[in-house]
Amino acid sequence: MKNTAFPEAGPVNMLKVSSNITSAGLSFIVNGIEYPIDYPEGVWDKVPESLKPVLRDNLALAVSMHLPLILDVDGIEFESGRPFLEPYLFQNFIFDVPSCTEVDGLDTSETMRKFMLKKYEYAKEDVAFPLIESRMTLNLPGRAIVAMSYGKDSLLTYGIADEIGLDPEIVYIVEAALIYEQKHKIELGRKFEKEFGKKLHILTHQTGKLRDGERLGVGRTEFGWGLQNTEYAIELLPFALALNGEYILFGNEQSTSESYLDTGGKWRVYPCYDQSHLWSVHVDQITQRLSGGIVRTASLIEPLLDMMIQRILIRRYPQFAKYQMSCFTETDAGKNYRWCQDCGVCGKMYLLTVAGGMDPRKIGFTRNMLDKSHKHLFTIFGGKSKLTYANSGLGREEQLLAFFLSAQRGFAGGLVEDFRTSPLFTEAQERQEDLISKFTGIYEPISLPNALKDSVISIYKEELALIDF
C-alpha cells in the first residue's frame, strides 16, 4: 500500500515482484521472468501450511532488495505481504554495501544515498508471522543440515558433525550465476554420495540468477551476494523440518568477522558481513523464530582461522578432503576441472596446504601455484584481488606466515624463493611467534551452541597439540 502523505516528486519507475506458493516450493516473477525455488520430493510437503506464506513474503524481499540499485529503478512493488524479517534483511544489506562498492569501484556514500531513496511497497501491510501451530513435534536425533559447497569450510564442518554424532545431511544449493560450479559440484556430490552412502539433496535455486549482473544486462556486480547466507538459512529450513534437523550448519570461520576501513577512512568494510559471528547470531534467531524454536543455525568452525581449517581437514579427514573445491570456476580456466588453478582462491588454498605441511595433490591440484607465473594472484607481492578479505590486514598476515612456513619447510624455487630473499622474510621471522599464535589459535566462539561446544573444542585441542611449526 502506497504512503500518500507526501506527493511524489515525479513519475515513479517501480519494479514489480510477484510470488507464488507452488507444489514444489516457491516462485518469484521479476520483469515477467519466473525464478522458482524447487525442493526435492518430500521436502516442501513437510512444511506447515501456515509457514509457507511467511517464507514467501520474506524471501521475496531477500532475493530482490538489491535490484533497485543495479537496475536503476525507484523501488519495488511486492504483490505479497510485508515481511516480518524486514529489519533483519535491511541491516544485513546496509552493512554489506561498503564491500560491494569496493568490489564494483563505486562511491559508498553516493551508493548509500541512492539506496536510502529506494521504495519497498507491499500489497498487504499485514505481516504474516509464524504461528504456534507451525511448531512441529520432531523426533530430534540431533541431526545437522550442512550447507555443502565442497569448500574446505563445509567439508570440515561435515567431518566434525559426523565425528560428534550429528548424523549430517548435506544440501547443495545450485547457484546458476556461477557458470561451471554446478557441473563440478554435482559430480563431486554424486561421488561423495556413492562412497559414503549419504544422499545428496539438491535445492534448485533459480533466484540466484537475480545476482547475476551479466544475465540482467548491467555487467558484473557484487550487489546481491551480501544476503546469500541469510537467504540460504531461510531456504534450508524446509530441509531441517523434513529431515529431523536440529541444526543448520554453515562454514563461517573466524576470519569472516574481519573488517577494515576503506581507503578514505570513512566506511567500515566487512568482506562477508552475512557470515560474521555477530550476524550469525541473528541468523540463528531467524531460524529459531521461523521454526517455533526447533531449528538452530550455527558454525562449528568459528573458533578457527583458514590455516588450521585447511590443515585439520586434510590431516584428520582425508576421506573428505579429497573432494575439496574452493575455486569458484568463474572463467573458462575452470571449465573442465574443479580447480581452475588460475585465480587467487586457488593460489591461497595451495599456499595454505603447503604451509600446513600437506601435499596439495591430495586435494586435487595438478599445477604448482607457487611458481613465478602466479605472482599476480598474491596481494603480498602487490597483486590485486576482487576478494576484499585478501586486501585486509589479516589477509596480508596470513600470506606472510604461510610463505614463511613454506620456506621453513624447504619448499624450493618460485615465489617462495622470492619471499625468502625479500624483506618480507625478515618481517615474518621477527613476528613468527605472534603470527603462529594468531593463525593457529582456538578463538572463543559466540555462534557455537553450548551443547556442542565441548566436543568440538576437544577436537581442535587434539589437532593443536600435533602442530609441527
Buried (B, 14 or more C-beta within 10 A) or exposed (E): EEEEEEEEEEEEEBBEBBBBBBEBBBBBBBEEEEBBBBBBEEBBEBBBEBBBBBBBBBBBBBBBBBBBBBBEBBBBBBBBBBBBBBEBBBBBBBBBBBBBBBBBEBEBEEBBEBBEEBBBBBEBEEBBEBEEEBBBEBEEEBBBBBBBBBBBBBBBBBBBBBEBEBBBBBBBBBBBBBBBBBBBBBEBBEEBBEEBEBEBBBBBBBBBBBBBBEEBEBEEBBBBBBBBBBBBBBBBBBBBBBBBBBBBBBBBBBBBBBBBEBEEEEBEBBBBBBBBBEBBEBBBBBBBBBBBEBBBBBBBBBBBBBBBBBBBBBBBBEEBBBBBBBBBBBEEBBEEBBBBBBBBBBBBBBBBBBBBBBEBEBBBBEBBBBEEEBBBBBBBBEBEBBBBBBBBEBBBBBBBBBBBBBBBBEBEEBBBBBBBEBEBBEEBEEBBEEBBEBBBBBBEBEBBBEEBBEBBBEBBEEBBEEEEB
